[in-house]
């Protein structure tokens, strides 16, 4: 059993506490449990160095991306403040760029890229159409963000054709990236289109996706 798997129940407990605090609007608990959850995912990636088989490019790249996301998580705890939201958006953008670079280095172009690119472009265009009326001066940054996260997911899916990854490991990366995309889509539509009471369930998708990407670092053959 991979060492990083021992952190799965710890993360599940933290995410439950974050979601509960979000629904009850308990700000102090959010300020504790949200960073703690992200640090747990970073720890899961770090534990990959204890495994006999490693890929430093993947492990270090994912850890750097997670550190950017950690900064984004902290900033978005204060997203009611426009400046904090923009900072969070920028940090997550850097995280996606880091992930995309790592996945591109280790992935392989194939017919999957055509299918995934078309699907992601369609999804991104649909999301942008929904939120465009309320973006104001954030239109350009949001377009850039949608393009970058779409590239990140596309490059993650390219791992399915790469000999660097095992089949199960490639699936972890691809599913993790897709869950990350879904979490951002929920967050964007709730903020710029129509807020709904349970939109913070996006955190469940977010942490699940991040964990799968981090766990993949422990499964190199």
LINLIN-V44876 format. One record per residue. N is the residue number from 1. RES is the residue in three letters. NEAR is the number of other ideal C-beta (glycine too) atoms within 8 Angstrom. D_CENTER is the distance of its C-alpha to the mean C-alpha in Angstrom with 2 decimals. Layout:
N,RES,NEAR,D_CENTER / N,RES,NEAR,D_CENTER
This chain:
1,UNK,4,24.57 / 2,UNK,9,21.76 / 3,UNK,9,21.77 / 4,UNK,13,18.03 / 5,UNK,9,18.60 / 6,UNK,8,20.74 / 7,UNK,11,17.82 / 8,UNK,8,16.47 / 9,UNK,7,19.10 / 10,UNK,9,18.57 / 11,UNK,14,14.92 / 12,UNK,8,16.15 / 13,UNK,8,18.86 / 14,UNK,12,16.80 / 15,UNK,12,14.47 / 16,UNK,8,17.79 / 17,UNK,10,19.28 / 18,UNK,14,16.56 / 19,UNK,12,16.91 / 20,UNK,10,20.65 / 21,UNK,13,20.82 / 22,UNK,10,18.95 / 23,UNK,8,21.36 / 24,UNK,6,24.28 / 25,UNK,6,23.26 / 26,UNK,8,23.95 / 27,UNK,7,22.61 / 28,UNK,6,23.74 / 29,UNK,11,21.93 / 30,UNK,12,18.65 / 31,UNK,8,19.28 / 32,UNK,8,19.73 / 33,UNK,11,17.45 / 34,UNK,13,14.15 / 35,UNK,11,14.43 / 36,UNK,9,15.93 / 37,UNK,13,13.05 / 38,UNK,14,10.65 / 39,UNK,9,13.73 / 40,UNK,12,14.18 / 41,UNK,14,10.99 / 42,UNK,13,12.29 / 43,UNK,9,15.63 / 44,UNK,15,14.62 / 45,UNK,14,13.70 / 46,UNK,8,16.95 / 47,UNK,13,18.97 / 48,UNK,13,18.57 / 49,UNK,7,21.32 / 50,UNK,5,23.67 / 51,UNK,11,23.59 / 52,UNK,3,26.46 / 53,UNK,6,24.48 / 54,UNK,10,21.85 / 55,UNK,10,20.23 / 56,UNK,6,19.93 / 57,UNK,9,18.23 / 58,UNK,12,15.23 / 59,UNK,13,15.30 / 60,UNK,8,15.97 / 61,UNK,13,13.53 / 62,UNK,15,10.55 / 63,UNK,11,12.22 / 64,UNK,9,12.70 / 65,UNK,13,9.14 / 66,UNK,15,8.43 / 67,UNK,9,11.58 / 68,UNK,13,10.66 / 69,UNK,13,7.71 / 70,UNK,12,10.54 / 71,UNK,10,12.79 / 72,UNK,15,10.75 / 73,UNK,12,10.70 / 74,UNK,10,14.40 / 75,UNK,13,15.22 / 76,UNK,10,13.86 / 77,UNK,9,16.06 / 78,UNK,7,18.78 / 79,UNK,10,17.47 / 80,UNK,5,20.97 / 81,UNK,7,22.00 / 82,UNK,5,21.37 / 83,UNK,6,21.25 / 84,UNK,12,18.61 / 85,UNK,12,16.45 / 86,UNK,10,17.03 / 87,UNK,10,16.30 / 88,UNK,15,12.93 / 89,UNK,12,12.24 / 90,UNK,10,13.65 / 91,UNK,13,11.74 / 92,UNK,13,8.27 / 93,UNK,11,10.26 / 94,UNK,9,11.43 / 95,UNK,13,8.21 / 96,UNK,14,7.57 / 97,UNK,10,11.30 / 98,UNK,12,11.33 / 99,UNK,16,9.09 / 100,UNK,12,11.26 / 101,UNK,9,14.31 / 102,UNK,13,13.89 / 103,UNK,15,13.34 / 104,UNK,9,16.22 / 105,UNK,8,18.42 / 106,UNK,12,18.19 / 107,UNK,13,17.92 / 108,UNK,8,20.95 / 109,UNK,6,21.86 / 110,UNK,8,23.35 / 111,UNK,5,24.27 / 112,UNK,10,20.83 / 113,UNK,11,19.68 / 114,UNK,7,22.15 / 115,UNK,8,21.10 / 116,UNK,12,17.33 / 117,UNK,10,18.04 / 118,UNK,8,20.48 / 119,UNK,8,18.32 / 120,UNK,12,15.37 / 121,UNK,9,18.03 / 122,UNK,8,19.66 / 123,UNK,11,16.67 / 124,UNK,11,15.79 / 125,UNK,8,19.51 / 126,UNK,8,19.82 / 127,UNK,12,17.19 / 128,UNK,11,18.78 / 129,UNK,7,22.19 / 130,UNK,9,21.45 / 131,UNK,14,20.22 / 132,UNK,8,22.44 / 133,UNK,4,25.49 / 134,UNK,7,23.87 / 135,UNK,10,21.94 / 136,UNK,5,25.03 / 137,UNK,4,24.53 / 138,UNK,8,20.73 / 139,UNK,9,21.23 / 140,UNK,6,20.93 / 141,UNK,10,17.79 / 142,UNK,14,16.05 / 143,UNK,9,17.42 / 144,UNK,9,16.18 / 145,UNK,12,12.61 / 146,UNK,11,12.90 / 147,UNK,9,14.53 / 148,UNK,12,12.12 / 149,UNK,12,8.95 / 150,UNK,14,11.62 / 151,UNK,10,12.85 / 152,UNK,15,9.68 / 153,UNK,14,9.60 / 154,UNK,12,13.36 / 155,UNK,13,13.49 / 156,UNK,16,11.41 / 157,UNK,12,14.00 / 158,UNK,17,16.71 / 159,UNK,17,16.37 / 160,UNK,12,18.29 / 161,UNK,9,21.31 / 162,UNK,11,21.04 / 163,UNK,4,23.61 / 164,UNK,7,21.47 / 165,UNK,13,19.42 / 166,UNK,8,21.12 / 167,UNK,7,20.69 / 168,UNK,7,18.87 / 169,UNK,12,16.60 / 170,UNK,12,15.76 / 171,UNK,9,15.06 / 172,UNK,13,12.59 / 173,UNK,15,10.61 / 174,UNK,12,11.19 / 175,UNK,10,10.57 / 176,UNK,16,7.29 / 177,UNK,16,6.15 / 178,UNK,11,8.32 / 179,UNK,13,7.19 / 180,UNK,16,3.80 / 181,UNK,14,6.78 / 182,UNK,11,9.05 / 183,UNK,14,7.72 / 184,UNK,12,8.02 / 185,UNK,10,11.23 / 186,UNK,12,12.60 / 187,UNK,10,12.13 / 188,UNK,12,13.77 / 189,UNK,13,16.56 / 190,UNK,12,17.33 / 191,UNK,9,17.75 / 192,UNK,10,19.54 / 193,UNK,9,21.14 / 194,UNK,5,22.19 / 195,UNK,5,20.99 / 196,UNK,6,21.42 / 197,UNK,3,22.01 / 198,UNK,6,19.24 / 199,UNK,11,16.32 / 200,UNK,8,14.68 / 201,UNK,9,14.10 / 202,UNK,13,10.75 / 203,UNK,13,9.88 / 204,UNK,10,10.91 / 205,UNK,13,8.53 / 206,UNK,12,5.53 / 207,UNK,13,7.34 / 208,UNK,10,8.59 / 209,UNK,17,5.75 / 210,UNK,14,5.07 / 211,UNK,13,8.85 / 212,UNK,13,9.68 / 213,UNK,15,8.37 / 214,UNK,15,10.28 / 215,UNK,13,13.15 / 216,UNK,14,13.74 / 217,UNK,14,15.13 / 218,UNK,13,17.94 / 219,UNK,11,19.14 / 220,UNK,12,20.74 / 221,UNK,4,24.26
